[in-house]
Amino acid sequence: MLKERYRQQLLEGNDNVKIIYLKGSYELIWSRMIARKEHFMKPHMLQSQFEALEEPANALTIDISVSVAEIVREVLNRMD
């Protein structure tokens, strides 16, 4: 998860770069995390990530409660 200052560093001099913020509730992300196996980030780490989250103000925000295909379609539609 990127802090605002890190996002600004990435954007500096990169006028064509767009931040895409995949937004979901704690409960949704938790349910997906506990369903996956052998991943480096353990579910118990999620709370601290939500506490540290600095939601981007100038990003393309996409709701992750839909399917991956719908997320991709939404991103592509909104990038035009």
C-alpha positions, 0 to 999 in steps of 0.5 A: 500500500503506497503512502501519498508521498510515495505516489507523488514520487511515482507521478513526478515527471510522469504525466501519463501515469494514472493511479488506480485505487482498488477499493474494498471493505475490510470484510471483503478483503479479509474474506478473500485473504483467508481463502488464499493459500501460501501467500506472503501477506497473512490475514492478521496484517490486514488491520494495520494496512487499513489503519495506515491507508492514505486513500488517494485523492486523485485516483481512478477508484474502482470497487473490488466487490465485482468480478475481475472482468468487470474491474478490468472493463471499468478501468478500460472504460474510464481510461478513455 
